[in-house]
Amino acid sequence: MTSKVTFRQLDVFVNVARAGSVSAAAQRVHLSQSASSQALSDLEYQLDVALFERLGRRLALNDAGRRLLPQAEQLLEGLTVLVETAREPQGALRGRLQVSASATVGTYLLPRLAGRFSEVHPETDLQLRLRNTQGVIDDLLQYDADLGLVEGQCTEPRLSSEFWCRDEMVIVCAPTQRFAAQSRLSPEDLQAAEWVLREGGSGSRAIFEAAIRPHVARLRVRMELDQHEAIKQAVRAGLGLGCLSRLSVAGELERGELVALETPLHLVRDFSLLWHPERYRSPLWQAFKVFLQDASSIV
């Protein structure tokens, strides 16, 4: 039988995979829900294989769908490049890239770098999403992001990762706290202190706990917050010690609003780039990854 697979069917397939439902995909491809549902059914008929598992109202890629998605994305990308090359012989870099980043990278590094990249490539659309580390991993596994940036190293075996750059974390307190006058905190000080920390699942929290575990039997966690700014405000108010990236507290340290404390803790960590090895890596994906690698020495 001659295949009658169409680019519209592939477009619906890719967008259902990304959005998780036919209704959401229909809005993205500017079709009615019924037309989108029919296009997906026609594709599965032409390929003679089911591409999704129906989980209530949500559609999740099955093994066949995960295997075929990168090829469908590549075909659609090729069509886009063909049309854009015909319209603009210079071949300017175009397209949309979804990037998920954990808090420190996404707040203090990525917006500036994405802005510089967009200045060079104004026809590109970088969509940035702020998550904790586990959220970035989930986005990549669910095909909701093309590229991820996280604090620490990724142990998820289904993802590819590589070192990007290094970051220093510091223990900080309010200048009015008694610890501010000490030249160096002892393990006993760390045990006695109350802490304001990131929530579980964040890269910052994992790095901190790994560093302090040999010195402190049980942490006295007073507050858990999911935003750097909230942690800084709580620490400035004298509610406890915090552990934050030096990038995030540079202004407060310079103005004397926070004090960096000397401790026996080793708080240097890596930032990593993550991606799904089965996801299609477009020319835009490759260009942005090279840009990030080149920028790693100056961040």
Secondary structure, DSSP 8 states (H G I E B T S, - for coil): ------HHHHHHHHHHHHHSSHHHHHHHHT--HHHHHHHHHHHHHHHTS--EEEETTEEEE-HHHHHHHHHHHHHHHHHHHHHHHHH-TT----EEEEEEE-HHHHHHTHHHHHHHHHHH-TTEEEEEEE--HHHHHHHHHTTS-SEEEEES----TTSEEEEEEEEEEEEEE-TTSGGGG-SS--HHHHHH-EEEEE-TT-HHHHHHHHHHTTT-SS-EEEEEES-HHHHHHHHHTTS-EEEEEHHHHHHHHHHTSSEEE--S---EEEEEEEE-TTS---HHHHHHHHHHHHHTTT-
